[in-house]
């Protein structure tokens, strides 16, 4: 039987025992352990030490979370190391970013989408209207050009700002609760938050900083849209609060009044023009008013302005419909309605996996990476079912415990997740790790607000694991070539990872590995609808001299989907014509495909020169000379075109034209000697900038 503990000695007992020393010693011995426990428990010095240690731990965690994973980003992936995938088309080749002063204009910025394509030309466009992001890229370019890591410095600074804003904005605007931390770190949050609020947002902040899926947002140049979108409205709304109201709201956790709504509205609009998810922040603050029971004129104003702004954006870009390929979003091409809905639900489960257990990460998840979910008998249906069950259970728990802060965080997560969920409209990607940047803030805050106290140590362990995974993932992004190899072999079922891997081997002259990668790329789609992989494979066969196989591949490529951002359609038709001509001189086929290439783009000197070679072989000398002359005039520094004009003009008897062409060719290259026949030009683009 356990002996019951006695209470510490009171002053009355001590006073009664002073006359009897022996009795006093006996009582003192019996109560000594209780006295020590009492003194230790009530010691102000021990309490202060614990608080100081807790503060130090939090600060160290913050510094480690922010600095350790991303310090390498300042030197990685700069111009010398190459731009990767979307960086090439979104920054390097985008005239709205790198164009000369004569090419750049405000008019062009407002007409073009994020990739520099005209939204109103009727051609392919993503309808991603993000002029604020593009303009900031332009400023980066004007300051430092493309051969410095300034883009990545900007990324790290913006990510740091977005992360650090979580604490003050969450405490002053979104009333939060935390059930498992009861210590208030002095100094760090003194006067800002009560003991239940501050640690929650601090925990959410440190997890937000070092999420492994965050690596692409910091490492890739083009990942800056969300980093620009997230801080703008939060900073605007927080900045327009009076100082005394900030202190009162932080201390009490009350939802504040906002006397300068115009400042917040400007910030939210700029956020939406940086990334479409930014417009959803209007509805986050509407949800805040509903949850806190403060439906006022500002609520109606937020609803009206949010609807008007989104309607104007929809009207200006002429809708949200976009032309995409099956490689972008194959689910959108699935004719079975049930299969589409179930497959989109599977994507929701994959996003939840990325938030909870990001063990597998890749820059692309297209096609066979996530095969279509076509029925309820597929065991993978348990993934979205589990996701929806967990979200519903978390919402029910928050309602039952009246955790309005956790509910508001959940609303933030759901409202910013809906536009990327394919529920309202199909988006141009299957799974995008980068798209979770803004929704993950609400998810992390909700999780930190719902976990019970006993999970405190476990959360720190999870943070350490996330940090290690983030450091590893950042290292994967150190160069474009390294990432292409790592993800190319980690995900053999993605059409884009295999295509990029093939292009890398192609540029190195390793045609065997390149061909194997291109075959995996088109085989990831059972219907083999990707033109780009067939096109590159056809180029390899031309270089190898296998013209019959090249003709088969390239003619097939002309009938398939092509991504305008990755390949110009005229290049595919041009190469098909080359293969047809050299495969037993199929002149009619070659003429057809070369004419089609020039129909798509008349300003195509290589095609003009090669069209002249076809026409010369067909006996149409006048047309051949005209085509070669047009090619030479279009590319005045190309010695091949002037050499062809020199040789063909002499053969046709136009000696004066031949003399002009000869002088121009020798001016370009003094030792140049033309061929006796028309010279073809075939220089396939090796990819990259």
WOWOMO-V562778 format. One record per residue. RES is the residue in three letters. SS is DSSP state (2 for helix, 1 for strand, 0 for the rest). PHI is phi in radians with two decimals (none if undefined). Layout:
res=RES ss=SS phi=PHI
res=RES ss=SS phi=PHI
This chain:
res=UNK ss=0 phi=none
res=UNK ss=0 phi=-1.40
res=UNK ss=0 phi=-1.31
res=UNK ss=0 phi=-1.20
res=UNK ss=0 phi=-1.38
res=UNK ss=0 phi=-1.56
res=UNK ss=0 phi=-1.27
res=UNK ss=0 phi=-1.02
res=UNK ss=0 phi=-1.11
res=UNK ss=0 phi=-1.58
res=UNK ss=2 phi=-1.13
res=UNK ss=2 phi=-1.13
res=UNK ss=2 phi=-1.14
res=UNK ss=2 phi=-1.07
res=UNK ss=2 phi=-1.14
res=UNK ss=2 phi=-1.29
res=UNK ss=2 phi=-1.73
res=UNK ss=0 phi=-1.15
res=UNK ss=0 phi=-1.42
res=UNK ss=0 phi=-2.12
res=UNK ss=2 phi=-1.12
res=UNK ss=2 phi=-1.11
res=UNK ss=2 phi=-1.10
res=UNK ss=2 phi=-1.10
res=UNK ss=2 phi=-1.10
res=UNK ss=2 phi=-1.12
res=UNK ss=2 phi=-1.11
res=UNK ss=2 phi=-1.09
res=UNK ss=2 phi=-1.14
res=UNK ss=2 phi=-1.18
res=UNK ss=2 phi=-1.81
res=UNK ss=2 phi=-1.09
res=UNK ss=2 phi=-1.13
res=UNK ss=2 phi=-1.15
res=UNK ss=2 phi=-1.13
res=UNK ss=2 phi=-1.12
res=UNK ss=2 phi=-1.11
res=UNK ss=2 phi=-1.14
res=UNK ss=2 phi=-1.16
res=UNK ss=2 phi=-1.16
res=UNK ss=2 phi=-1.19
res=UNK ss=2 phi=-1.69
res=UNK ss=0 phi=-1.23
res=UNK ss=2 phi=-1.10
res=UNK ss=2 phi=-1.15
res=UNK ss=2 phi=-1.11
res=UNK ss=2 phi=-1.09
res=UNK ss=2 phi=-1.14
res=UNK ss=2 phi=-1.09
res=UNK ss=2 phi=-1.08
res=UNK ss=2 phi=-1.14
res=UNK ss=2 phi=-1.13
res=UNK ss=2 phi=-1.09
res=UNK ss=2 phi=-1.10
res=UNK ss=2 phi=-1.08
res=UNK ss=2 phi=-1.07
res=UNK ss=2 phi=-1.07
res=UNK ss=2 phi=-1.11
res=UNK ss=2 phi=-1.13
res=UNK ss=2 phi=-1.08
res=UNK ss=2 phi=-1.05
res=UNK ss=2 phi=-1.09
res=UNK ss=2 phi=-1.12
res=UNK ss=2 phi=-1.11
res=UNK ss=2 phi=-1.08
res=UNK ss=2 phi=-1.47
res=UNK ss=2 phi=-1.59
res=UNK ss=0 phi=-1.08
res=UNK ss=0 phi=-1.21
res=UNK ss=0 phi=-1.95
res=UNK ss=2 phi=-1.13
res=UNK ss=2 phi=-1.21
res=UNK ss=2 phi=-1.08
res=UNK ss=2 phi=-1.20
res=UNK ss=0 phi=-1.95
res=UNK ss=0 phi=-1.43
res=UNK ss=0 phi=1.02
res=UNK ss=0 phi=-1.35
res=UNK ss=2 phi=-1.02
res=UNK ss=2 phi=-1.12
res=UNK ss=2 phi=-1.62
res=UNK ss=0 phi=1.69
res=UNK ss=0 phi=-1.77
res=UNK ss=0 phi=-1.95
res=UNK ss=0 phi=0.91
res=UNK ss=2 phi=-1.16
res=UNK ss=2 phi=-1.06
res=UNK ss=2 phi=-1.13
res=UNK ss=2 phi=-1.45
res=UNK ss=2 phi=-1.42
res=UNK ss=2 phi=-2.20
res=UNK ss=2 phi=-1.08
res=UNK ss=0 phi=-1.74
res=UNK ss=0 phi=-1.52
res=UNK ss=2 phi=-1.18
res=UNK ss=2 phi=-1.26
res=UNK ss=2 phi=-1.85
res=UNK ss=2 phi=-1.89
res=UNK ss=0 phi=-1.17
res=UNK ss=0 phi=-1.22
res=UNK ss=0 phi=-0.97
res=UNK ss=0 phi=-1.28
res=UNK ss=0 phi=-1.46
res=UNK ss=0 phi=-1.59
res=UNK ss=0 phi=-2.75
res=UNK ss=2 phi=-1.11
res=UNK ss=2 phi=-1.07
res=UNK ss=2 phi=-1.14
res=UNK ss=2 phi=-1.06
res=UNK ss=2 phi=-1.45
res=UNK ss=2 phi=-1.66
res=UNK ss=1 phi=-1.75
res=UNK ss=0 phi=-1.46
res=UNK ss=0 phi=-1.06
res=UNK ss=0 phi=-1.65
res=UNK ss=0 phi=1.51
res=UNK ss=0 phi=-1.65
res=UNK ss=1 phi=-1.25
res=UNK ss=0 phi=-1.33
res=UNK ss=0 phi=-2.03
res=UNK ss=0 phi=-1.53
res=UNK ss=0 phi=1.50
res=UNK ss=0 phi=-1.62
res=UNK ss=0 phi=-1.07
res=UNK ss=0 phi=-2.71
res=UNK ss=0 phi=-1.48
res=UNK ss=0 phi=1.03
res=UNK ss=0 phi=-1.58
res=UNK ss=0 phi=-1.55
res=UNK ss=0 phi=-2.36
res=UNK ss=2 phi=-1.13
res=UNK ss=2 phi=-1.13
res=UNK ss=2 phi=-1.10
res=UNK ss=2 phi=-1.08
res=UNK ss=2 phi=-1.15
res=UNK ss=2 phi=-1.19
res=UNK ss=2 phi=-1.07
res=UNK ss=2 phi=-1.07
res=UNK ss=2 phi=-1.10
res=UNK ss=2 phi=-1.00
res=UNK ss=2 phi=-1.15
res=UNK ss=2 phi=-1.16
res=UNK ss=2 phi=-1.33
res=UNK ss=2 phi=-2.29
res=UNK ss=0 phi=1.25
res=UNK ss=0 phi=-1.86
res=UNK ss=0 phi=-1.80
res=UNK ss=0 phi=-2.32
res=UNK ss=0 phi=-1.46
res=UNK ss=2 phi=-1.07
res=UNK ss=2 phi=-1.03
res=UNK ss=2 phi=-1.34
res=UNK ss=2 phi=-1.06
res=UNK ss=2 phi=-1.06
res=UNK ss=2 phi=-1.04
res=UNK ss=2 phi=-1.14
res=UNK ss=2 phi=-1.13
res=UNK ss=2 phi=-1.16
res=UNK ss=2 phi=-1.13
res=UNK ss=2 phi=-1.12
res=UNK ss=2 phi=-1.09
res=UNK ss=2 phi=-1.05
res=UNK ss=2 phi=-1.24
res=UNK ss=2 phi=-1.23
res=UNK ss=2 phi=-1.24
res=UNK ss=2 phi=-1.02
res=UNK ss=2 phi=-1.17
res=UNK ss=2 phi=-1.17
res=UNK ss=2 phi=-1.21
res=UNK ss=2 phi=-1.11
res=UNK ss=2 phi=-1.38
res=UNK ss=2 phi=-1.56
res=UNK ss=0 phi=-1.96
res=UNK ss=0 phi=-1.93
res=UNK ss=0 phi=-1.07
res=UNK ss=0 phi=-2.08
res=UNK ss=0 phi=-2.23
res=UNK ss=0 phi=-2.45
res=UNK ss=0 phi=-1.71
res=UNK ss=0 phi=-1.96
res=UNK ss=0 phi=-2.15
res=UNK ss=0 phi=-2.13
res=UNK ss=0 phi=-1.63
res=UNK ss=0 phi=-1.82
res=UNK ss=0 phi=-1.19
res=UNK ss=0 phi=-1.23
res=UNK ss=0 phi=1.45
res=UNK ss=0 phi=-1.12
res=UNK ss=0 phi=-2.11
res=UNK ss=0 phi=-1.05
res=UNK ss=0 phi=1.36
res=UNK ss=0 phi=-1.82
res=UNK ss=0 phi=-2.59
res=UNK ss=0 phi=-1.47
res=UNK ss=0 phi=-1.17
res=UNK ss=0 phi=-1.72
res=UNK ss=0 phi=-1.71
res=UNK ss=2 phi=-1.01
res=UNK ss=2 phi=-1.07
res=UNK ss=2 phi=-1.08
res=UNK ss=2 phi=-1.27
res=UNK ss=2 phi=-1.12
res=UNK ss=2 phi=-1.12
res=UNK ss=2 phi=-1.06
res=UNK ss=2 phi=-1.13
res=UNK ss=2 phi=-1.19
res=UNK ss=2 phi=-1.24
res=UNK ss=2 phi=-1.10
res=UNK ss=2 phi=-1.13
res=UNK ss=0 phi=-1.97
res=UNK ss=0 phi=-1.18
res=UNK ss=2 phi=-1.02
res=UNK ss=2 phi=-1.22
res=UNK ss=2 phi=-1.30
res=UNK ss=2 phi=-1.03
res=UNK ss=2 phi=-1.16
res=UNK ss=2 phi=-1.10
res=UNK ss=2 phi=-1.64
res=UNK ss=2 phi=-1.43
res=UNK ss=0 phi=-1.51
res=UNK ss=2 phi=-1.11
res=UNK ss=2 phi=-1.24
res=UNK ss=2 phi=-1.45
res=UNK ss=2 phi=-1.52
res=UNK ss=2 phi=-1.09
res=UNK ss=2 phi=-1.22
res=UNK ss=2 phi=-1.13
res=UNK ss=2 phi=-1.42
res=UNK ss=2 phi=-1.31
res=UNK ss=2 phi=-1.23
res=UNK ss=2 phi=-1.27
res=UNK ss=2 phi=-1.03
res=UNK ss=2 phi=-1.21
res=UNK ss=2 phi=-1.10
res=UNK ss=2 phi=-1.13
res=UNK ss=2 phi=-1.14
res=UNK ss=2 phi=-1.22
res=UNK ss=2 phi=-1.21
res=UNK ss=2 phi=-1.18
res=UNK ss=0 phi=-1.48
res=UNK ss=0 phi=-1.41
res=UNK ss=0 phi=-1.11
res=UNK ss=2 phi=-0.97
res=UNK ss=2 phi=-1.16
res=UNK ss=2 phi=-1.28
res=UNK ss=2 phi=-1.04
res=UNK ss=2 phi=-1.14
res=UNK ss=2 phi=-1.16
res=UNK ss=2 phi=-1.21
res=UNK ss=2 phi=-1.19
res=UNK ss=2 phi=-1.28
res=UNK ss=2 phi=-1.65
res=UNK ss=0 phi=1.33
res=UNK ss=0 phi=-1.42
res=UNK ss=0 phi=-1.30
res=UNK ss=0 phi=-1.46
res=UNK ss=0 phi=-1.35
res=UNK ss=0 phi=-2.16
res=UNK ss=0 phi=-1.25
res=UNK ss=0 phi=-2.07
res=UNK ss=2 phi=-1.11
res=UNK ss=2 phi=-1.09
res=UNK ss=2 phi=-1.16
res=UNK ss=2 phi=-1.10
res=UNK ss=2 phi=-1.10
res=UNK ss=2 phi=-1.09
res=UNK ss=2 phi=-1.10
res=UNK ss=2 phi=-1.17
res=UNK ss=2 phi=-1.16
res=UNK ss=2 phi=-1.08
res=UNK ss=2 phi=-1.10
res=UNK ss=2 phi=-1.17
res=UNK ss=0 phi=-1.49
res=UNK ss=0 phi=-1.65
res=UNK ss=0 phi=-2.77
res=UNK ss=2 phi=-0.99
res=UNK ss=2 phi=-1.08
res=UNK ss=2 phi=-1.06
res=UNK ss=2 phi=-1.14
res=UNK ss=2 phi=-1.23
res=UNK ss=2 phi=-1.19
res=UNK ss=2 phi=-0.99
res=UNK ss=2 phi=-1.34
res=UNK ss=2 phi=-1.10
res=UNK ss=2 phi=-1.35
res=UNK ss=2 phi=-1.16
res=UNK ss=2 phi=-1.08
res=UNK ss=2 phi=-1.06
res=UNK ss=2 phi=-1.12
res=UNK ss=2 phi=-1.14
res=UNK ss=2 phi=-1.20
res=UNK ss=0 phi=-1.59
res=UNK ss=0 phi=1.14
res=UNK ss=0 phi=-2.14
res=UNK ss=0 phi=-1.41
res=UNK ss=0 phi=-2.32
res=UNK ss=2 phi=-1.10
res=UNK ss=2 phi=-1.13
res=UNK ss=2 phi=-1.11
res=UNK ss=2 phi=-1.10
res=UNK ss=2 phi=-1.12
res=UNK ss=2 phi=-1.09
res=UNK ss=2 phi=-1.12
res=UNK ss=2 phi=-1.10
res=UNK ss=2 phi=-1.16
res=UNK ss=2 phi=-1.07
res=UNK ss=2 phi=-1.13
res=UNK ss=2 phi=-1.11
res=UNK ss=2 phi=-1.10
res=UNK ss=2 phi=-1.18
res=UNK ss=2 phi=-1.16
res=UNK ss=2 phi=-1.11
res=UNK ss=2 phi=-1.12
res=UNK ss=2 phi=-1.09
res=UNK ss=2 phi=-1.19
res=UNK ss=2 phi=-1.15
res=UNK ss=0 phi=-1.54
res=UNK ss=0 phi=1.02
res=UNK ss=0 phi=1.66
res=UNK ss=0 phi=-1.99
res=UNK ss=0 phi=-1.19
res=UNK ss=0 phi=-2.46
res=UNK ss=0 phi=-1.72
res=UNK ss=0 phi=-2.30
res=UNK ss=0 phi=-1.79
res=UNK ss=0 phi=-1.06
res=UNK ss=0 phi=-1.23
res=UNK ss=0 phi=-1.30
res=UNK ss=0 phi=-2.63
res=UNK ss=2 phi=-1.12
res=UNK ss=2 phi=-1.13
res=UNK ss=2 phi=-1.13
res=UNK ss=2 phi=-1.66
res=UNK ss=0 phi=-1.29
res=UNK ss=0 phi=-1.24
res=UNK ss=0 phi=-1.38
res=UNK ss=2 phi=-1.10
res=UNK ss=2 phi=-1.11
res=UNK ss=2 phi=-1.08
res=UNK ss=2 phi=-1.10
res=UNK ss=2 phi=-1.13
res=UNK ss=2 phi=-1.16
res=UNK ss=2 phi=-1.21
res=UNK ss=2 phi=-1.13
res=UNK ss=2 phi=-1.12
res=UNK ss=2 phi=-1.09
res=UNK ss=2 phi=-1.10
res=UNK ss=2 phi=-1.06
res=UNK ss=2 phi=-1.13
res=UNK ss=2 phi=-1.17
res=UNK ss=2 phi=-1.10
res=UNK ss=2 phi=-1.13
res=UNK ss=2 phi=-1.07
res=UNK ss=2 phi=-1.11
res=UNK ss=2 phi=-1.32
res=UNK ss=2 phi=-1.69
res=UNK ss=0 phi=-2.42
res=UNK ss=0 phi=-1.43
res=UNK ss=0 phi=-1.28
res=UNK ss=0 phi=-1.82
res=UNK ss=0 phi=-2.27
res=UNK ss=0 phi=-2.72
res=UNK ss=0 phi=-1.37
res=UNK ss=0 phi=-2.62
res=UNK ss=0 phi=-2.21
res=UNK ss=0 phi=-1.33
res=UNK ss=2 phi=0.90
res=UNK ss=2 phi=-1.30
res=UNK ss=2 phi=-1.07
res=UNK ss=2 phi=-2.18
res=UNK ss=0 phi=-1.01
res=UNK ss=0 phi=-1.04
res=UNK ss=0 phi=-1.74
res=UNK ss=0 phi=-1.78
res=UNK ss=0 phi=-2.92
res=UNK ss=0 phi=-1.25
res=UNK ss=0 phi=-1.39
res=UNK ss=0 phi=-1.34
res=UNK ss=0 phi=-1.09
res=UNK ss=0 phi=-1.18
res=UNK ss=2 phi=-1.08
res=UNK ss=2 phi=-1.14
res=UNK ss=2 phi=-1.16
res=UNK ss=2 phi=-1.15
res=UNK ss=2 phi=-1.08
res=UNK ss=2 phi=-1.12
res=UNK ss=2 phi=-1.06
res=UNK ss=2 phi=-1.13
res=UNK ss=2 phi=-1.14
res=UNK ss=2 phi=-1.13
res=UNK ss=2 phi=-1.13
res=UNK ss=2 phi=-1.13
res=UNK ss=2 phi=-1.13
res=UNK ss=2 phi=-1.13
res=UNK ss=2 phi=-1.13
res=UNK ss=2 phi=-1.10
res=UNK ss=2 phi=-1.12
res=UNK ss=2 phi=-1.12
res=UNK ss=2 phi=-1.17
res=UNK ss=2 phi=-1.16
res=UNK ss=0 phi=-1.62
res=UNK ss=0 phi=0.98
res=UNK ss=0 phi=-1.58
res=UNK ss=2 phi=-1.14
res=UNK ss=2 phi=-1.12
res=UNK ss=2 phi=-1.13
res=UNK ss=2 phi=-1.12
res=UNK ss=2 phi=-1.17
res=UNK ss=2 phi=-1.10
res=UNK ss=2 phi=-1.11
res=UNK ss=2 phi=-1.12
res=UNK ss=2 phi=-1.03
res=UNK ss=2 phi=-1.08
res=UNK ss=2 phi=-1.19
res=UNK ss=2 phi=-1.15
res=UNK ss=2 phi=-1.46
res=UNK ss=2 phi=-1.49
res=UNK ss=2 phi=-0.97
res=UNK ss=0 phi=-1.08
res=UNK ss=0 phi=-1.72
res=UNK ss=0 phi=-1.61
res=UNK ss=0 phi=1.19
res=UNK ss=0 phi=-1.33
res=UNK ss=0 phi=-1.42
res=UNK ss=0 phi=-2.83
res=UNK ss=0 phi=-1.24
res=UNK ss=0 phi=-1.81
res=UNK ss=0 phi=-1.46
res=UNK ss=0 phi=-2.73
res=UNK ss=0 phi=-1.42
res=UNK ss=0 phi=-2.25
res=UNK ss=0 phi=-2.14
res=UNK ss=2 phi=-0.99
res=UNK ss=2 phi=-1.12
res=UNK ss=2 phi=-1.25
res=UNK ss=2 phi=-1.45
res=UNK ss=2 phi=-1.00
res=UNK ss=2 phi=-1.32
res=UNK ss=2 phi=-1.06
res=UNK ss=2 phi=-1.11
res=UNK ss=2 phi=-1.07
res=UNK ss=2 phi=-1.12
res=UNK ss=2 phi=-1.09
res=UNK ss=2 phi=-1.15
res=UNK ss=2 phi=-1.12
res=UNK ss=2 phi=-1.15
res=UNK ss=2 phi=-1.10
res=UNK ss=2 phi=-1.13
res=UNK ss=2 phi=-1.41
res=UNK ss=2 phi=-1.76
res=UNK ss=0 phi=-1.19
res=UNK ss=0 phi=-1.30
res=UNK ss=2 phi=-1.06
res=UNK ss=2 phi=-1.18
res=UNK ss=2 phi=-1.62
res=UNK ss=2 phi=-1.02
res=UNK ss=2 phi=-1.16
res=UNK ss=2 phi=-1.10
res=UNK ss=2 phi=-1.11
res=UNK ss=2 phi=-1.15
res=UNK ss=2 phi=-1.15
res=UNK ss=2 phi=-1.11
res=UNK ss=2 phi=-1.02
res=UNK ss=2 phi=-1.10
res=UNK ss=2 phi=-1.13
res=UNK ss=2 phi=-1.07
res=UNK ss=2 phi=-1.10
res=UNK ss=2 phi=-1.10
res=UNK ss=2 phi=-1.15
res=UNK ss=2 phi=-1.16
res=UNK ss=2 phi=-1.04
res=UNK ss=2 phi=-1.12
res=UNK ss=2 phi=-1.22
res=UNK ss=2 phi=-1.08
res=UNK ss=2 phi=-1.13
res=UNK ss=2 phi=-1.06
res=UNK ss=0 phi=-1.61
res=UNK ss=0 phi=-1.15
res=UNK ss=0 phi=-2.47
res=UNK ss=2 phi=-1.12
res=UNK ss=2 phi=-1.13
res=UNK ss=2 phi=-1.13
res=UNK ss=2 phi=-1.12
res=UNK ss=2 phi=-1.04
res=UNK ss=2 phi=-1.23
res=UNK ss=2 phi=-1.08
res=UNK ss=2 phi=-1.31
res=UNK ss=2 phi=-1.09
res=UNK ss=2 phi=-1.59
res=UNK ss=2 phi=-1.37
res=UNK ss=0 phi=-2.28
res=UNK ss=0 phi=-1.40
res=UNK ss=0 phi=-1.79
res=UNK ss=0 phi=-1.62
res=UNK ss=2 phi=-1.10
res=UNK ss=2 phi=-1.35
res=UNK ss=2 phi=-1.12
res=UNK ss=2 phi=-1.28
res=UNK ss=2 phi=-1.11
res=UNK ss=2 phi=-1.13
res=UNK ss=2 phi=-1.11
res=UNK ss=2 phi=-1.11
res=UNK ss=2 phi=-1.09
res=UNK ss=2 phi=-1.09
res=UNK ss=2 phi=-1.14
res=UNK ss=2 phi=-1.04
res=UNK ss=2 phi=-1.17
res=UNK ss=2 phi=-1.56
res=UNK ss=0 phi=1.45
res=UNK ss=0 phi=-1.57
res=UNK ss=2 phi=-1.27
res=UNK ss=2 phi=-1.15
res=UNK ss=2 phi=-1.16
res=UNK ss=2 phi=-1.12
res=UNK ss=2 phi=-1.11
res=UNK ss=2 phi=-1.10
res=UNK ss=2 phi=-1.19
res=UNK ss=2 phi=-1.13
res=UNK ss=2 phi=-1.13
res=UNK ss=2 phi=-1.10
res=UNK ss=2 phi=-1.12
res=UNK ss=2 phi=-1.35
res=UNK ss=2 phi=-1.33
res=UNK ss=0 phi=-1.18
res=UNK ss=0 phi=-1.90
res=UNK ss=0 phi=-0.98
res=UNK ss=0 phi=-1.60
res=UNK ss=0 phi=0.86
res=UNK ss=0 phi=-1.74
res=UNK ss=1 phi=-1.57
res=UNK ss=2 phi=-1.32
res=UNK ss=2 phi=-1.12
res=UNK ss=2 phi=-1.17
res=UNK ss=2 phi=-1.11
res=UNK ss=2 phi=-1.09
res=UNK ss=2 phi=-1.14
res=UNK ss=2 phi=-1.10
res=UNK ss=2 phi=-1.10
res=UNK ss=2 phi=-1.08
res=UNK ss=2 phi=-1.07
res=UNK ss=2 phi=-1.18
res=UNK ss=2 phi=-1.11
res=UNK ss=2 phi=-1.09
res=UNK ss=2 phi=-1.30
res=UNK ss=0 phi=1.55
res=UNK ss=0 phi=-1.56
res=UNK ss=2 phi=-1.24
res=UNK ss=2 phi=-1.13
res=UNK ss=2 phi=-1.17
res=UNK ss=2 phi=-1.09
res=UNK ss=2 phi=-1.08
res=UNK ss=2 phi=-1.06
res=UNK ss=2 phi=-1.18
res=UNK ss=2 phi=-1.33
res=UNK ss=2 phi=-1.13
res=UNK ss=2 phi=-1.09
res=UNK ss=2 phi=-1.13
res=UNK ss=0 phi=-1.19
res=UNK ss=0 phi=-1.80
res=UNK ss=0 phi=-1.94
res=UNK ss=1 phi=-1.30
res=UNK ss=0 phi=-2.22
res=UNK ss=0 phi=-1.61
res=UNK ss=0 phi=-1.07
res=UNK ss=0 phi=-1.27
res=UNK ss=0 phi=-1.87
res=UNK ss=0 phi=-2.68
res=UNK ss=0 phi=-1.50
res=UNK ss=2 phi=-1.04
res=UNK ss=2 phi=-1.12
res=UNK ss=2 phi=-1.16
res=UNK ss=2 phi=-1.14
res=UNK ss=2 phi=-1.16
res=UNK ss=2 phi=-1.07
res=UNK ss=2 phi=-1.19
res=UNK ss=2 phi=-1.10
res=UNK ss=2 phi=-1.13
res=UNK ss=2 phi=-1.04
res=UNK ss=2 phi=-1.12
res=UNK ss=2 phi=-1.11
res=UNK ss=2 phi=-1.13
res=UNK ss=2 phi=-1.47
res=UNK ss=0 phi=-1.61
res=UNK ss=0 phi=1.10
res=UNK ss=0 phi=0.88
res=UNK ss=0 phi=-1.41
res=UNK ss=2 phi=-1.18
res=UNK ss=2 phi=-1.15
res=UNK ss=2 phi=-1.11
res=UNK ss=2 phi=-1.08
res=UNK ss=2 phi=-1.11
res=UNK ss=2 phi=-1.10
res=UNK ss=2 phi=-1.25
res=UNK ss=2 phi=-1.23
res=UNK ss=2 phi=-1.13
res=UNK ss=2 phi=-1.11
res=UNK ss=2 phi=-1.09
res=UNK ss=2 phi=-1.31
res=UNK ss=2 phi=-1.16
res=UNK ss=2 phi=-1.22
res=UNK ss=0 phi=-2.69
res=UNK ss=0 phi=-1.26
res=UNK ss=0 phi=-1.47
res=UNK ss=0 phi=-2.43
res=UNK ss=2 phi=-0.97
res=UNK ss=2 phi=-1.04
res=UNK ss=2 phi=-1.18
res=UNK ss=2 phi=-1.10
res=UNK ss=2 phi=-1.08
res=UNK ss=2 phi=-1.25
res=UNK ss=2 phi=-1.10
res=UNK ss=2 phi=-1.06
res=UNK ss=2 phi=-1.13
res=UNK ss=2 phi=-1.14
res=UNK ss=2 phi=-1.14
res=UNK ss=2 phi=-1.13
res=UNK ss=2 phi=-1.16
res=UNK ss=0 phi=-1.42
res=UNK ss=0 phi=1.61
res=UNK ss=0 phi=-1.62
res=UNK ss=2 phi=-1.22
res=UNK ss=2 phi=-1.10
res=UNK ss=2 phi=-1.14
res=UNK ss=2 phi=-1.12
res=UNK ss=2 phi=-1.10
res=UNK ss=2 phi=-1.08
res=UNK ss=2 phi=-1.14
res=UNK ss=2 phi=-1.18
res=UNK ss=2 phi=-1.11
res=UNK ss=2 phi=-1.13
res=UNK ss=2 phi=-1.12
res=UNK ss=2 phi=-1.14
res=UNK ss=2 phi=-1.24
res=UNK ss=2 phi=-1.36
res=UNK ss=0 phi=-2.20
res=UNK ss=0 phi=-1.19
res=UNK ss=0 phi=-1.79
res=UNK ss=0 phi=-1.64
res=UNK ss=2 phi=-1.21
res=UNK ss=2 phi=-1.11
res=UNK ss=2 phi=-1.17
res=UNK ss=2 phi=-1.17
res=UNK ss=2 phi=-1.15
res=UNK ss=2 phi=-1.10
res=UNK ss=2 phi=-1.11
res=UNK ss=2 phi=-1.08
res=UNK ss=2 phi=-1.18
res=UNK ss=2 phi=-1.22
res=UNK ss=2 phi=-1.15
res=UNK ss=2 phi=-1.12
res=UNK ss=2 phi=-1.14
res=UNK ss=2 phi=-1.50
res=UNK ss=0 phi=1.59
res=UNK ss=0 phi=-1.63
res=UNK ss=2 phi=-1.23
res=UNK ss=2 phi=-1.15
res=UNK ss=2 phi=-1.14
res=UNK ss=2 phi=-1.10
res=UNK ss=2 phi=-1.15
res=UNK ss=2 phi=-1.11
res=UNK ss=2 phi=-1.13
res=UNK ss=2 phi=-1.11
res=UNK ss=2 phi=-1.09
res=UNK ss=2 phi=-1.20
res=UNK ss=2 phi=-1.13
res=UNK ss=2 phi=-1.23
res=UNK ss=2 phi=-1.17
res=UNK ss=2 phi=-1.33
res=UNK ss=0 phi=-2.47
res=UNK ss=0 phi=-1.11
res=UNK ss=0 phi=-1.74
res=UNK ss=0 phi=-1.28
res=UNK ss=0 phi=-2.21
res=UNK ss=0 phi=-1.31
res=UNK ss=0 phi=-1.31
res=UNK ss=0 phi=-1.38
res=UNK ss=0 phi=-2.32
res=UNK ss=0 phi=-1.22
res=UNK ss=0 phi=-1.71
res=UNK ss=0 phi=-1.37
res=UNK ss=0 phi=-2.05
res=UNK ss=0 phi=-2.40
res=UNK ss=0 phi=-2.22
res=UNK ss=0 phi=-1.13
res=UNK ss=0 phi=-1.13
res=UNK ss=0 phi=-1.51
res=UNK ss=0 phi=1.53
res=UNK ss=0 phi=1.43
res=UNK ss=0 phi=-1.34
